Amino acid sequence: AAAGVAETAALYPQRTGRLPPMRLLAQMLGTYLLAETTDGLVLIDQHAAHERVLYERLLRDAAAGRGTAQSLVVPVPVDLTADELGVLDEFLPASAALGFALEPFGGSTLLVRAIPAALVRQAPEGLIRRALAALIDSRDGDEAVRRLAIATACHTAVRAGDPMTHPEMEGLLRDLAAAEDPFTCFHGRPTMVWVSR
């Protein structure tokens, strides 16, 4: 990983914070996007890149007070464990900032009425469980919204082995180029490695 960071930093000076224009060539091994620049080739880790894009989008929407929600046609009830109920007071306002619409539904049940629009392809119950687990397991002292954004982005980003259509790959490159930090995911892994001429 250290070599990837050094190579990425050498190609993309941190002072600009922006990626050069890239021409998408293909998806390799269902894991990497291959793109061409004027100086060589770039291998983009599709999972790390998508994590970065989702994480920044969730936090940007939360900071602007506009966590973009997608209403569910049929609300989904989620029965909570005792540990999950223990973090509910912290979870409800933080999840609302990200675009979740949740409400207690009697006893230990939580009703999911909407999820963040960026995550519409995900099962609502799974999203809620992963987000609650992030609050239960967290020991890093980060604020709840950031912890939820990390957990949500990590578990909903496209994975290694997931096929992507050409428009999806182009959209990911466009979104990564617009990211504040396109060079690493929030775990610190490089999103790309450069191969020179």
C-alpha positions, 0 to 999 in steps of 0.5 A: 500500500505504501508504494501505491501511495507514493506512486499516486502522490508522485503523479498527482501533486497534492497541491492541486488536489485534482486528477488529470483528465482520464479516458476509461478503457475497461474494467479488469478482473471485476475489481479495477478500472483501467484508465489512460492519462497523457502520462500513462495508465491508472488502475483505480480500485473500484471499491476504494474509489466508490467508498470515497465518493459515497462518504464525501457525498453523505457528509456533504449532504449532512453538513448542508442540512440536506441529507437527501432521502429516498422514501420507501414505497412500503416502510420496513420494520426492524426489530432491534436488539438490546445493544441497538436500542442502547444507542438509539438516542445517538443514532436517530439524529445522526441517521436523520442528518444522512437522509434516513427517515426512521421512527420508533414503532412501539417496543423494540421496533424501528420503522424505516420510511426513507434511506439516503438517496445514494443508497437506494440499491441497498436493503433498508434493514441491512443498512440500519443494522450496519449503521447501528453496529458502527455506533455500538462498536466504535471506540474512535471518538468520532462524531456519530454522523461521521461514524455512520457515514463511514459504515454506510459508505464502506458496506454499500460501495461497489465491491471487488468482483462486482461488474459495472456497466460502462456508464457506471464506470464513467460516472465513478471516475467523474465523481472521484475526480470531483472528490475533495480527496480522490487519492485515498478512501477514508481507511487510508488505502490508495484509490489508484496506482499509476503506471508510467509510460 
